Amino acid sequence: MKLSIRHETHYEYSAPLQYALQQLCLTPQANAHQAVDEWHVSAPGQLYAQRDAYGNLAHSWSMARARGGRHVYRGSVMAHGVVCTQPAPWLVDDWRRRTRRCTCAPRR
């Protein structure tokens, strides 16, 4: 199955920010049952990528008021891309086995 995914988070603060640090866990991991065809993450600041102990990709970014500059009130983060999935064989087999036992037809 080919999935087109789009995620948006909008930040809006009622008071000016001096500094904010965010960590984004928005990138899917490729494995035997899914392939990441394309993936993009964007944020108002520079993104720094790192992997956790499980191999998941996370991005960090910060919002900071520039010296003598304007205060930050809002920002948006977006992640989008295409992921192709393949069903796990044991899940498909289990589903087929379970549906054979169940029927919606009334018994006579």
N, C-alpha and C positions, 0 to 999 in steps of 0.2 A: 504494500500500500504506500502510495506517495503522499506525504503530508506537507502542506505548506503552512508554516507556523509564523505568527507575528505576535510579539509581546511588546507592550508599551507601558511604562510607568511614568507618571507625571508628578513631580514634586513641586509643591507650592507652600511657602512658609509665610506665616502671618507677621513675623518679625525678621529683620535682616540677619543673615548668617555671617559669622566671621569665618567659620570653617566647618566642613562636613566631609566625612570619609565614608565611602560606600563600597561594599563588596557585592558583586553581581555573580550569581550562580545561575546563568541563563543559557549555557552552552550544552547541548546534548552530547552524550558520549557514544562513539561508534562501538559496536560490538558484533557478535555473530548474527544478531537478529535485527540490527538496524545500521544503516549507513547514512552519514551526514553528507549530503551532496553539496550543499553550500550553507554557510552560516555567517552572519554579520552581527556584531554588537556595536552600538554607538552610544556615546554619552557626551555631555557638554565639556568634559575635560579629557585629558590624555588617559588612555586605558593601559593598565599594567596587567599582564596575564601571568598566572601561576597555576600549578596543578597541586591538588591536595593529595593526601596519602592514598586515596582510592583511584587516582588518575583523572578526577573530574577537573575540568578547566574552569577557573574562576577569574574574574576581572575586578580590579580595584580602580577607583578614581576618586578624586576629591574636588570639592567646590570650595574655593577660598576667595576671600575679598582681596583684591590687589591693593598694595600699599597706596593709600590716597585715592583708591578707585571706588567704584560703586559697590554697594552691598548686594549680595546675591539673594534673590527672593524665590526663584523658580528654576527648574531644570527638567529635562526629559531623558529617559533612557529607552532605547529600542533594541530589540533583538529580533531577527527574522532569518528565515532560510527554508531549506527543503530537506526533509528526512525521509528515507525509504525504509520501510519496515518489512520484515518477513516473520510470519508466525512461528513460534517455537513448536517444533514437531510434537513434543509431548503434550502441549496445550491443545493442539488440534485433535490429536488422537483421543485425549481425555474428553473433549467436548463431543466428539462423535460417539464415543461409548456412552456418555450420559444421555444424549438425545435419543439413542436407540431405546432406552428404557422408559423414556417419557413420551407420552402421546396426548394430544389434545382431543382425540376422538373419544366419544363416550363408549363405555363398555356395554356390551349387550349380553 
